[in-house]
Amino acid sequence: MNSFFALSRTQHGIIDLATPAFIALLWLGHFPSLGFTVLALTTGFAGYTAIYALNDLLGYQADKEKHDGGLVQSGYSVEASPDHHPLVQGLLSKKAAMAWIVFWLSIAFIGAYLLNPIIVLILLVGGVFEAIYCKLLKVTHLRILLSGVVKACGPIAAIYAVDATPRIDYLLLVFTWVFLWEVGGQNIPADWNDVDEDKRIGAKTIPARFGSKISAIVILLSIIATLLVSASLSIISPAMPSIPWAIASLIVGYFLLLRPAIYLWRTNNGTAAARLFDRASYYPLALFILTCVWMFIAT
């Protein structure tokens, strides 16, 4: 099973579950029922498990080209595993990977339909955009825009799970926050770590196309924008006091996003990019914990 979990980067996927959980909790303003929580978490886990595995399956050829004649990277600390990229290492067959994806997609679709049929459409959009994102690796660096959309699908789906008719402006606020975090805290730092291999195979990424200095500036600007948007997130909640929560969220964002982004901008160091990726991965989880604590205190 370790190879299947490595295919789906399950450790990272579980951490990513904090993003829709945080948004749903903030949107509701109170803790949901146990039954809803179990269904939502099962659906979210299935969705993330399937999409991450789909990324590895569709990226098999590029990953194989990257690692031909060299060592397969074990990943960042949030998804480190000796089985990283199990298809490339020959630990899994493509048929087994496809069966794994279909299994978890089936669970995700069933759960999505039970929560809100609109979420089925969101899941389809996420899967299609992820496939297009993978196929554009050697075509354009602008594929990063698709990555932001895919990552936002989870939190947007979480909103529809708790509110059948959400406000569009609030949806756009959440989308913008997730999009900026994905661009500055996840996608570009991850591509930075792979820049040498990407250049060798002709991959089109921000670091490969524009270099480390421009990449560091884009990251820093995206992170600053992420924090500015995060300070406004409390307006979507009927329970969170806007100013105190905004200050607390900015403190969290400073340590997990801004501080490592500034260090990366100053040093242009690949290790610093990997460190930013790791810390940024825990950013939504930290906000989720902050919100839970706040609600416990309030009640």
N, C-alpha and C positions, 0 to 999 in steps of 0.2 A: 504493500500500500504506500510505502514511502515514495516510490517513483510517481505514483498518481498524484500524491499531495504536492510533490515537487513540480509536476506538470502544471498544477493549478496554483502554485505559489501560495499554498493554503495559509501559511503563517501571515503573509502579507494580506491575503484576502480577509482573514478574520479581523485584522487591524482596520482594514478598509470598511468593515461593517459598522464601525463606529460613526462613519460619516452620515449614512442615512438614519442611524439610530439617534444621533445628536439632532439632526434637523427635524425628525419626527417628534422628538421630545420637546424641542424648542417650540415647534408649531402648535403642539397640543397644549403645552403649559402645565401638564400633569402627567403622571405615570399611567400608561395604558393598562388594560386588563391583561391577566396572565395568558389567556387563550390567544389574544391578538398578538402579544409579544412573541409567543412560541411560533405562531404561523409566520409572522413577519421576519423573524430571525432565520427560520428555516428557508424561506423564500429567498432572502438576501444572500444567505450562505450559498445556496444552490446557484444563484445567478452569478455571483463573483467567481465561484469555483469553475463554472462553465466558461465564462468569458476569458478568464486568465488562461485556461487550458486551450481555448480557441486561439489565443494569441500565440502560444507556443507551437501549436499545430500549423497554423498558417505561416509562422515565421521560421519553420523548420529549415527551408533551403538557405535562407540568409544566415541563420545561426550556424548551419553546417559550414558555409563558406567562411564565416568568421573564425571558426575554431579548427578548421582543417590545418593540421600540422602544429597545432598548439594545444594549450590546456584549456579546458572548459572552465570558465569562471564560476565560482561557487555562489555568486550573488552578494548582495548587500547583507548587512546583519539582520534586517527584518525578514529576509527570505533566503538566507544562506543555507545551503544544503549540498552535500557531496553528490546528490542526485540532480543538481540544477541542470535544466535543459535535458531531461531524460531521453527525449527522442534522439537528440544528437549523439548522446552517449550510448545509444542502442539498448537502453534499459526498458524501453517500451516500444511497441509497434504502433504504426499509425492507426491500425484497426482498433487496437485497444484504447488509444487516445480518443478516437472518434466515438467509441461506445461509451467511454467515460463522459464525454461532453454531452452526448444525447441523453444519458441517464440524468445528469444534473439539470440540463435544460428542461427536461420533462417535468421534474419536480418544481423548477422555477416557474414554468408556465402555469402549472396547476395552482401553485400558491398565489401567483400574480392574479389569476382569474378570480380566486376566492376573495382576495383583498379588494380588488377593483379591476375590472376588465381593461381599463385604460392602461394599466401597468403592463399588460401583455404587449401592447403596442410600443411602450417605452423600452421593454426588454428586446423586442425585435429591432428597434432603432439602434440600441446599444450593440447588438450582435452584428448588424450589417455595417455600422460605422467602424467597428473594430476590425472587421474583415477588410474594409477599404483602407483603413489606416495601415494595416500590415502590407497590403499590396502596393502601397505608395512609398515604400521604404527607399527605393532607388529612383523615385520620380520627383518628389518635391518635399522640401522642409516644411511646407505649409500644412502637411498632414498633422502637425501638432495641434491644429485647430480641431480636428476630429477626435484627438485624444481627450481634449478638454470636454467635448460633448459627451463622449462615452463615460468619463468619470462622473459627470453631472447626472447621468441617467439614474444612478442609485438614489441619491438624495431627492431628486424630483419624483421618482416612484414612491419614495417614503412619504412625501407630502400627499400624493393622491391616495395613499393607503389610509391616511387619517382624515382627509378632507376631500370629498368628492367634487367640490367646486372652489378650489383655492383661488386667491387673488393673483392675477397675472403679474402685477408689479412685484409682489413678494416672491413669486416663482423666479422672475428674472433676477432678483437680488441674490437668491440662493444659487442660481445657475452661475452668475458672475463670480461669486465667491469661490465656488468649487473650481470653475474654469481657471481662474487666476492662480489658485493654489496648485492645481495640477501642472500648469505651465511652468511656474517658477520653482515649485518645491519638489516636483516629481519628474516630469518628462525631460526637461533640459538637463538637470543634474544627472539623470540616468544615462542620457545620450553622451554627456561629457565623459563619463567613465568608460564608454565604449568607443570614443572618438577615433582612436588609432585603427581599430578593426573596421569601423564604419567607413573610414576613408579608403581602406584597402579594398573593400568590396564595392565601393561606389555608392554607399548609402547617403541619402540626403537628410541631414539633421541640422539643427541650429548650430551646434558646436563644429560640425564638419564643414558647414557652409560659411560661417562667419568668424570662426575662431573663438578663443577663450575670452578675450577682452569684451567683445560684443555680447557673447553668451552671458558673462557675469553681469553686465549692465541690464540685459533683458530680465535675467533672474531677479536682480535686486529691485527693479521697477515693478515686476509682477508681484513680488513679496510685499512691497510697500502698499501696492494697490489692494492686495489680499487683506492686509491688516486694516486698511481704511474701510473696506467693505464690511469686514467682520464687526467693526464697531457699530454698524447699523443693524446687524442681524437681530438684535433683541426686539426690534419693532414688530417682528413677525410673531412674537410670543405674547400671549395674554397674561403671562406670569412673571417674566423677567423684568426687573427694574433696569431701565435703559442705561443710565450713567454708571452705576456700580458694576453691572455686568460687562459693559463695554470696556471699562478700565481693566477688569480682571482678564477679559479675553485678549486685550492688547498686551498685557504682561506675558500671558502664555505665548502669544504670537512672537513676541520679542525674543524669547529664549529658544523657541523651537524653529523659528523661521528667519527673523530679521538678523539676529546676531550671527548665525552661521552663514547667512547670505552676504553680510558685510565682510566677514572673514574671507569668503570665497572671492569676492570682488577685489579685495586687497591683495590676495596671494595668487589668484588664478591657478590654484592647485587642484589636481584631480582628486586627491584624497579628501580635500575640503568639499568637493562636489558630492562625493559619496556620503560624507558626514551630513551634509545638508539634506540629501535624500532620506537618510535614515531618520533624522530628527523631524523632518516635515511629515513623514509617514505617521508619526504619533500625534500630530497637531489636532486632527479632528477628535481623536480619542481623548486628548487632554481637555478639549472643550466639552466633550460629552460628560466626562467626570466632573468638570466644573459645574455644569448645568444640573447634574444629579445631586451634587452636594448642596447647591443653592436651593433646589426644590425640597430636599430633606429639611434644611434649616427653616425654610419658609412654612413648612407644614408642621 
